[in-house]
C-alpha cells in the first residue's frame, strides 16, 4: 500500500496575453503527492480570473489534515475521507468553492499517483480500457490571423496526426 510521505500545493498565476472575454488571468492550484518510495502524482485545478489564494489555503489545510503521512489505499477512499470531513464543517476550511478546487487538484494527484503505482494510465486505473482516441489541435491560431497562415498551421497539425483543428 502507498503511504504519502510528502504533499505540497502551489498557486501558479498566469496573465493571459489576449484576454478571453472578461478573463485576463488563470490561476492553477498544483498539488504534488510523493509516496515513501519516491513515486509522485500531480494534480491541477484551474480558476479563471483567480483573485486570491483561498483555493491554495484550502489545499494546504486538506493536505495537512487528511493526506500527509497517511496511506493511500485508493483515491476514492481519500476523496470520501476529505469530503466527509468537509461536510461535518471542519474548522479551517474556507468555503465550498475554494474547497472544491482544492479537492479537485488533490483528487487528480491521488489518481495520478495510484495509476503510476499500478503502471497504468489514469483512465485505466479508473476502470477504462486502453484505446485510440482521435484528437484535434487548436494551438497556433489567433485573432485577426491571415487566412493563408491559419490554413498553413492547420495543415501542419493534420500532417502531425491531428484529426481536426479549431
FENUR-V236390 format. One record per residue. PSI is psi in degrees with one decimal (* if undefined). OMEGA is omega in whole degrees, 0 to 359 (* if undefined). Layout:
{{PSI:OMEGA} {PSI:OMEGA}}
//
This chain:
{{141.6:178} {143.8:170} {133.0:181} {108.5:180} {-33.3:183} {145.8:178} {128.3:180} {154.7:174} {138.4:179} {158.0:175} {119.8:177} {122.6:182} {126.7:181} {127.8:172} {133.6:179} {131.9:178} {-39.4:178} {110.5:181} {146.4:176} {94.9:186} {-127.4:179} {-11.1:183} {119.4:178} {0.2:180} {162.1:176} {130.8:173} {141.2:175} {128.8:169} {115.5:184} {117.8:180} {135.6:176} {125.5:175} {131.6:179} {123.1:178} {166.9:181} {-29.7:181} {3.1:178} {-9.9:178} {139.8:181} {154.1:173} {141.0:182} {137.8:177} {147.1:182} {137.6:170} {141.1:182} {149.5:179} {111.7:176} {132.5:179} {41.7:176} {140.6:182} {-7.1:181} {-179.2:182} {23.6:180} {-42.0:176} {-35.9:178} {-44.4:177} {-43.1:180} {-44.8:180} {-45.0:181} {-40.0:178} {-42.7:180} {-45.6:180} {-44.5:182} {-42.9:186} {-28.9:192} {-5.1:188} {-58.4:186} {128.9:178} {3.4:183} {156.5:178} {150.9:174} {88.1:179} {-42.9:181} {142.7:181} {-32.6:180} {-38.9:178} {-39.5:178} {-45.5:180} {-44.1:180} {-42.0:180} {-46.0:181} {-45.8:182} {-42.1:178} {-40.6:179} {-41.6:180} {-41.5:183} {-21.7:177} {-0.4:177} {43.8:180} {128.4:178} {146.0:177} {-18.7:176} {144.7:193} {16.7:176} {154.9:186} {-43.7:181} {-57.5:178} {-38.4:179} {-44.8:181} {-41.0:178} {-42.0:178} {-46.4:180} {-38.5:179} {-45.3:180} {-43.0:179} {-41.1:181} {-45.4:179} {-39.7:178} {-40.6:179} {-43.0:178} {-39.0:179} {-47.6:179} {-45.4:180} {-46.7:180} {-42.8:178} {-37.6:180} {-27.4:177} {-13.8:182} {30.4:182} {161.9:174} {157.5:180} {-44.7:182} {-37.4:178} {-41.5:177} {-30.3:180} {2.3:176} {0.9:180} {-179.7:177} {147.1:178} {137.8:177} {158.7:176} {139.6:181} {124.0:177} {141.8:181} {158.4:172} {166.9:182} {140.8:179} {5.5:182} {143.2:173} {2.0:179} {144.7:180} {162.3:181} {141.7:179} {24.5:179} {142.6:176} {131.1:182} {-36.8:179} {-40.2:178} {-41.8:178} {-39.7:178} {-39.1:178} {-43.2:178} {-46.7:179} {-42.4:180} {-42.7:178} {-40.1:179} {-43.3:180} {-38.8:178} {-30.1:178} {0.5:174} {-2.9:178} {139.7:180} {-10.5:180} {171.4:178} {157.7:173} {*:*}}
//
